[in-house]
Amino acid sequence: MNNFKKEERLCSGKLIDLVFKESKSYYFYPFKILWKKNEFDSDIPVKVLISVSKKNHKKAVTRNLIKRRIKESYRKNKFVLYNFLKTKNVSIILTLLYISKEIESYKEIESKIVLILQRFETEFEKHIKQNPYIDN
């Protein structure tokens, strides 16, 4: 459970386009979170895309450093989201967009990821209350 396998990553161009066109979103600085309910063939409840803007971070070294920090903090704390989604019997596409122009420390990024994963429950419940008959 405490790993970040290829099956958990969002690689499909069609799904990436779908999540950017039809997703729900919220901000939790330094992140913008996009998510959409979706059905997968596997038993993994989440496919994750992590992105750092080239506009804000010109050097690939910097973007890769930030992505490594995000991936590691997600990997260590994803059980919160997994447990919630398994109780709801739902699978989602999750996109974490890093929007800050500064390079945050690992501790700062990890604390934000934990809060994002916890807040996702309230965002999901809010969406279900607003759209009780819609499956998306």
RODO-2510 file (C-alpha; in nm, 4 decimals, decimal comma):
residues 136
     n   res          X          Y          Z
     1     m     0,0000     0,0000     0,0000
     2     n     0,2865     0,2367     0,0720
     3     n     0,4085     0,2669    -0,2871
     4     f     0,3231     0,4637    -0,6014
     5     k     0,2856     0,2194    -0,8895
     6     k     0,2412     0,2871    -1,2589
     7     e    -0,1267     0,1813    -1,2358
     8     e    -0,1901     0,4655    -0,9903
     9     r    -0,0567     0,7316    -1,2262
    10     l    -0,2698     0,9030    -1,4846
    11     c    -0,1039     0,8459    -1,8233
    12     s    -0,3942     0,8292    -2,0686
    13     g    -0,4221     1,1362    -2,2896
    14     k    -0,7994     1,0907    -2,3181
    15     l    -0,8447     1,0820    -1,9396
    16     i    -0,6162     1,3834    -1,8945
    17     d    -0,8245     1,5815    -2,1456
    18     l    -1,1415     1,4637    -1,9718
    19     v    -1,0282     1,5734    -1,6273
    20     f    -0,9294     1,9189    -1,7535
    21     k    -1,2599     1,9670    -1,9387
    22     e    -1,5188     1,8168    -1,7031
    23     s    -1,3749     1,8137    -1,3532
    24     k    -1,4626     1,9704    -1,0230
    25     s    -1,1896     2,1817    -0,8672
    26     y    -1,0805     2,3619    -0,5556
    27     y    -0,7729     2,5502    -0,4422
    28     f    -0,5541     2,4739    -0,1464
    29     y    -0,2459     2,6897    -0,1824
    30     p     0,0076     2,6014    -0,3284
    31     f    -0,2134     2,3533    -0,5175
    32     k    -0,5111     2,3525    -0,7467
    33     i    -0,6927     2,0211    -0,7225
    34     l    -0,9034     1,8845    -1,0078
    35     w    -1,1023     1,5653    -0,9653
    36     k    -1,3607     1,3632    -1,1519
    37     k    -1,5432     1,0418    -1,0767
    38     n    -1,4503     0,7678    -1,3191
    39     e    -1,4570     0,3903    -1,3538
    40     f    -1,1360     0,1908    -1,3957
    41     d    -1,0707    -0,1709    -1,4803
    42     s    -0,8362    -0,2184    -1,1854
    43     d    -0,9099    -0,2230    -0,8122
    44     i    -0,7121     0,0991    -0,7556
    45     p    -0,9591     0,3750    -0,6588
    46     v    -0,7445     0,6728    -0,7685
    47     k    -0,5405     0,7712    -1,0708
    48     v    -0,3200     1,0716    -0,9972
    49     l    -0,1599     1,3327    -1,2215
    50     i     0,1016     1,5619    -1,0678
    51     s     0,1939     1,8728    -1,2623
    52     v     0,4271     2,1688    -1,2048
    53     s     0,3925     2,4688    -1,4337
    54     k     0,6761     2,5405    -1,6733
    55     k     0,5623     2,9016    -1,6691
    56     n     0,6382     2,9354    -1,2969
    57     h     0,9451     2,7086    -1,2842
    58     k     1,1618     2,7405    -1,5937
    59     k     1,4242     2,4794    -1,5060
    60     a     1,3387     2,1112    -1,5342
    61     v     1,5558     2,0429    -1,2286
    62     t     1,3283     2,2616    -1,0185
    63     r     1,0083     2,1101    -1,1586
    64     n     1,1393     1,7578    -1,0960
    65     l     1,2388     1,8445    -0,7378
    66     i     0,8884     1,9726    -0,6642
    67     k     0,7259     1,6707    -0,8322
    68     r     0,9433     1,4302    -0,6310
    69     r     0,8384     1,6020    -0,3088
    70     i     0,4710     1,5886    -0,4059
    71     k     0,4885     1,2216    -0,5110
    72     e     0,6613     1,1185    -0,1910
    73     s     0,4178     1,3039     0,0340
    74     y     0,1210     1,1618    -0,1618
    75     r     0,2672     0,8101    -0,1448
    76     k     0,3067     0,8291     0,2325
    77     n    -0,0421     0,9695     0,2969
    78     k    -0,2680     0,8292     0,0247
    79     f    -0,4233     0,5744     0,2625
    80     v    -0,6596     0,8502     0,3880
    81     l    -0,8051     0,8948     0,0409
    82     y    -0,8017     0,5218    -0,0380
    83     n    -0,9963     0,4354     0,2771
    84     f    -1,2581     0,7019     0,2062
    85     l    -1,3079     0,5989    -0,1574
    86     k    -1,3276     0,2283    -0,0739
    87     t    -1,6044     0,2949     0,1788
    88     k    -1,7940     0,4914    -0,0884
    89     n    -1,7098     0,2306    -0,3555
    90     v    -1,6013     0,5046    -0,5971
    91     s    -1,2988     0,5616    -0,8192
    92     i    -1,1691     0,9030    -0,9233
    93     i    -0,9132     1,0854    -1,1319
    94     l    -0,7153     1,3320    -0,9193
    95     t    -0,4905     1,6082    -1,0522
    96     l    -0,2548     1,8015    -0,8276
    97     l    -0,1379     2,1212    -0,9982
    98     y     0,1408     2,3058    -0,8184
    99     i     0,0706     2,6767    -0,8728
   100     s     0,3179     2,8510    -0,6418
   101     k     0,6170     3,0387    -0,7811
   102     e     0,8277     2,9487    -0,4764
   103     i     0,9848     2,6132    -0,4025
   104     e     0,8200     2,4860    -0,0844
   105     s     1,0042     2,2584     0,1576
   106     y     0,9131     1,8914     0,1779
   107     k     0,7532     1,9381     0,5216
   108     e     0,5359     2,2204     0,3902
   109     i     0,4273     2,0198     0,0850
   110     e     0,3521     1,7114     0,2941
   111     s     0,1379     1,9052     0,5404
   112     k    -0,0601     2,0540     0,2499
   113     i    -0,1062     1,7147     0,0822
   114     v    -0,2406     1,5687     0,4075
   115     l    -0,4889     1,8540     0,4367
   116     i    -0,5882     1,8214     0,0698
   117     l    -0,6593     1,4497     0,1078
   118     q    -0,8638     1,5118     0,4206
   119     r    -1,0522     1,8000     0,2630
   120     f    -1,1359     1,5901    -0,0406
   121     e    -1,3938     1,4058     0,1695
   122     t    -1,5886     1,7262     0,2325
   123     e    -1,5585     1,8318    -0,1331
   124     f    -1,6873     1,4929    -0,2456
   125     e    -1,9789     1,4996    -0,0014
   126     k    -2,0657     1,8543    -0,1068
   127     h    -2,0732     1,7471    -0,4715
   128     i    -2,2953     1,4463    -0,3926
   129     k    -2,5405     1,6686    -0,2002
   130     q    -2,5606     1,9150    -0,4888
   131     n    -2,6054     1,6412    -0,7517
   132     p    -2,7687     1,3404    -0,5861
   133     y    -2,8926     1,1820    -0,9111
   134     i    -2,5887     1,2410    -1,1291
   135     d    -2,3208     0,9740    -1,1448
   136     n    -2,0334     1,2086    -1,2483
***
